[in-house]
Amino acid sequence: MDQVSLVIILLAALLIPLIMAKFKINSLPTAVMEIIVGIVIGPSVFNFVNTSDLISQLSTIGVIVLLFLSGLEIDFSLFKKRRTALTPLEQKNAVNTPKYSPVRLSVYAYSTIIVLSLLLAAAFKVSGLFSDFWLAAILFGTISLGIVIAALKEQELLSKAFGQTILLISVFGELVPMMGLTLYASVYGSNSQSLWLLLLILAVAALLLLRFKPFFRFYQNINKSTTQLDIRLAFFLIVTMVTVAESVGAENILGAFVAGIVLKLLNPSETTRERLDAIGYGFFIPIFFITTGVDLNLRTLLTSGKILLLIPLFFLAYMVAKIGGYWVLKLRFKQANALAGTALTATTMTMVLAVLRVAKSMKTITSDQSGAFLLAALLTCVISPLIFNKFYSAEKEDLVKTAVHFIGANLSTVPVAQQLRKGWYDVSMYTNHPENYQTYHAQVPVTLMENFTAQDLQDHGVFDTDILVLGHIDAERNYELAKAAKAYGVRRIIVRFEDRNVLNEHEDELRELGVEVYNTPEANITLLRALIESPSTLLLLNDTENSIYEVRVLNHLYTDVQIKNLQFAQDITISQVIRNRKLIAPNGNTTIMYGDRLIFTGNKQTAAQIRQALATAN
């Protein structure tokens, strides 16, 4: 009977995404559908499945892997200090420059969630509806990071300020309740150890981080398909941290969560993360979600008048606890988007399941109360994404063109600037030659400056750009400005060197810094050779409708997809795929991987849009 129940659960896990795709059910997360199906096939409706020791053990592994992958999702680069001071030029020209960074907004927003969660927990305790103050506060403050990430990915928002803000709020919505649950279990649990022993978890995590820090630097050289060293390391971290957590009286989910953070800090490759996702979401996690639905016996729950009262009250508490974030998000984003973001952060499921599992094992909550909390959380997962998708629309700052600043206005740079202005680029030029300014200022936006020192350029906001092109004739000046711009934090720098002696002296240093260099005579030689070897090159270069593009694929919507199955496959021709610094001659069956660089040709208007879609981090 155990095997039959497991087969039914696995069949359900297989059919759920297929049915959702068939009937285009996009408003509900897959995890929510799995819980609903679990309710249907469990004692609540058809009673096809009953949990056994085997299924319970697989479910426990599922929640451990889920929390591990949640820790792996945290983007710690968002917490790095960013330059927020405005340059004089920005202060002069920027009317609606954002005052609040995603980190600042997320801290403010989650602070309101903590306060409201405590107040709501106190209200339930005073009213006698639920007496465990700390457990209620922890539950009301939870946010489902996995569901939030899925919703943001679908809208391609993870690389934008709005998406980063909501993501960080959700990170706090897992980290803070996780720490609160650990302290709660340590104080009120019957098997808890001394609180100071919890520091042992962090000590072991730090030791593992230091021990395996160089791991991903060399494992590619010795890895084989039969060894999968990165996956072995991941499960070693999980088992080690879970064992340490349980030995000091903490919960296994805390150990799993910390293990995910450790692996994240080790900077695994994207393929490693994809394989871990495949193992987790392909087997263990669906069993956990479906089993959760099976364990919910609605026939018993819905016979109690108090439980019927608690379900809508808990649902309102989940929603009201997040409502303070609306006024925080309004400080930077549109009113409709503030409402959409607030609704999305009200989504809670993953941590609720983990907290309720711990609370039931500690016998601090009844099965009826646990079911009411879970059903209310289920309602948030149904309603909150619907509200988010209904109200969200692109922010004005998300529609800003790529900024390109040229230093030096001359025959080499002005024609390029003129052509770029016709596309998705915001072009500005700067010169210190009055005669060049007089010649070109009517054709492109040119600013005349007296000096071209790094400090002057910084003060005038020249370094505040996405792409900086140093096209000045003075090679030594270009070299010094390239280093200054890189130190300032300019993402991409292209430098012109007409003096080959200067280039030979500094080329290795600049390439090490990530600066792109070019030399006009060498470029002309390369072009002439290409024309001799491939006469059709001239046709492409003179074509006013088509052009050559290069783009790095950062959008997960287009990874693990064969070229022939790309939705825009008919609009472009991919000539080369660069993967791990190796050239691949592609065909229709070639699978695009995350981080690939594609060299393709296509119509200038269509190709620019496709390039932007592929390069949007998601």
LINQUIQUI-V848921 format. One line per field, one symbol per residue. burial: # if it has 16 or more other C-alpha atoms within 10 Angstrom, else .. Layout:
burial = ???
This chain:
burial = ....##..##.##..#...#......##################...####...#..#################...............#..........###.##########.###.###.##...###.#################.###..#######################.#######..#..##...##..##.##..##.....#.............##...##.############################.###...##..##..##.################..##....#..####################..############################.....#.#######################..#...........#######..##..#...#..#########...##..##..###.#...#.#..###.#############.#..##.######...#.#######....#...#..#....###............................###..#########..##..#.....###.####......#...#############.#..#..##.######
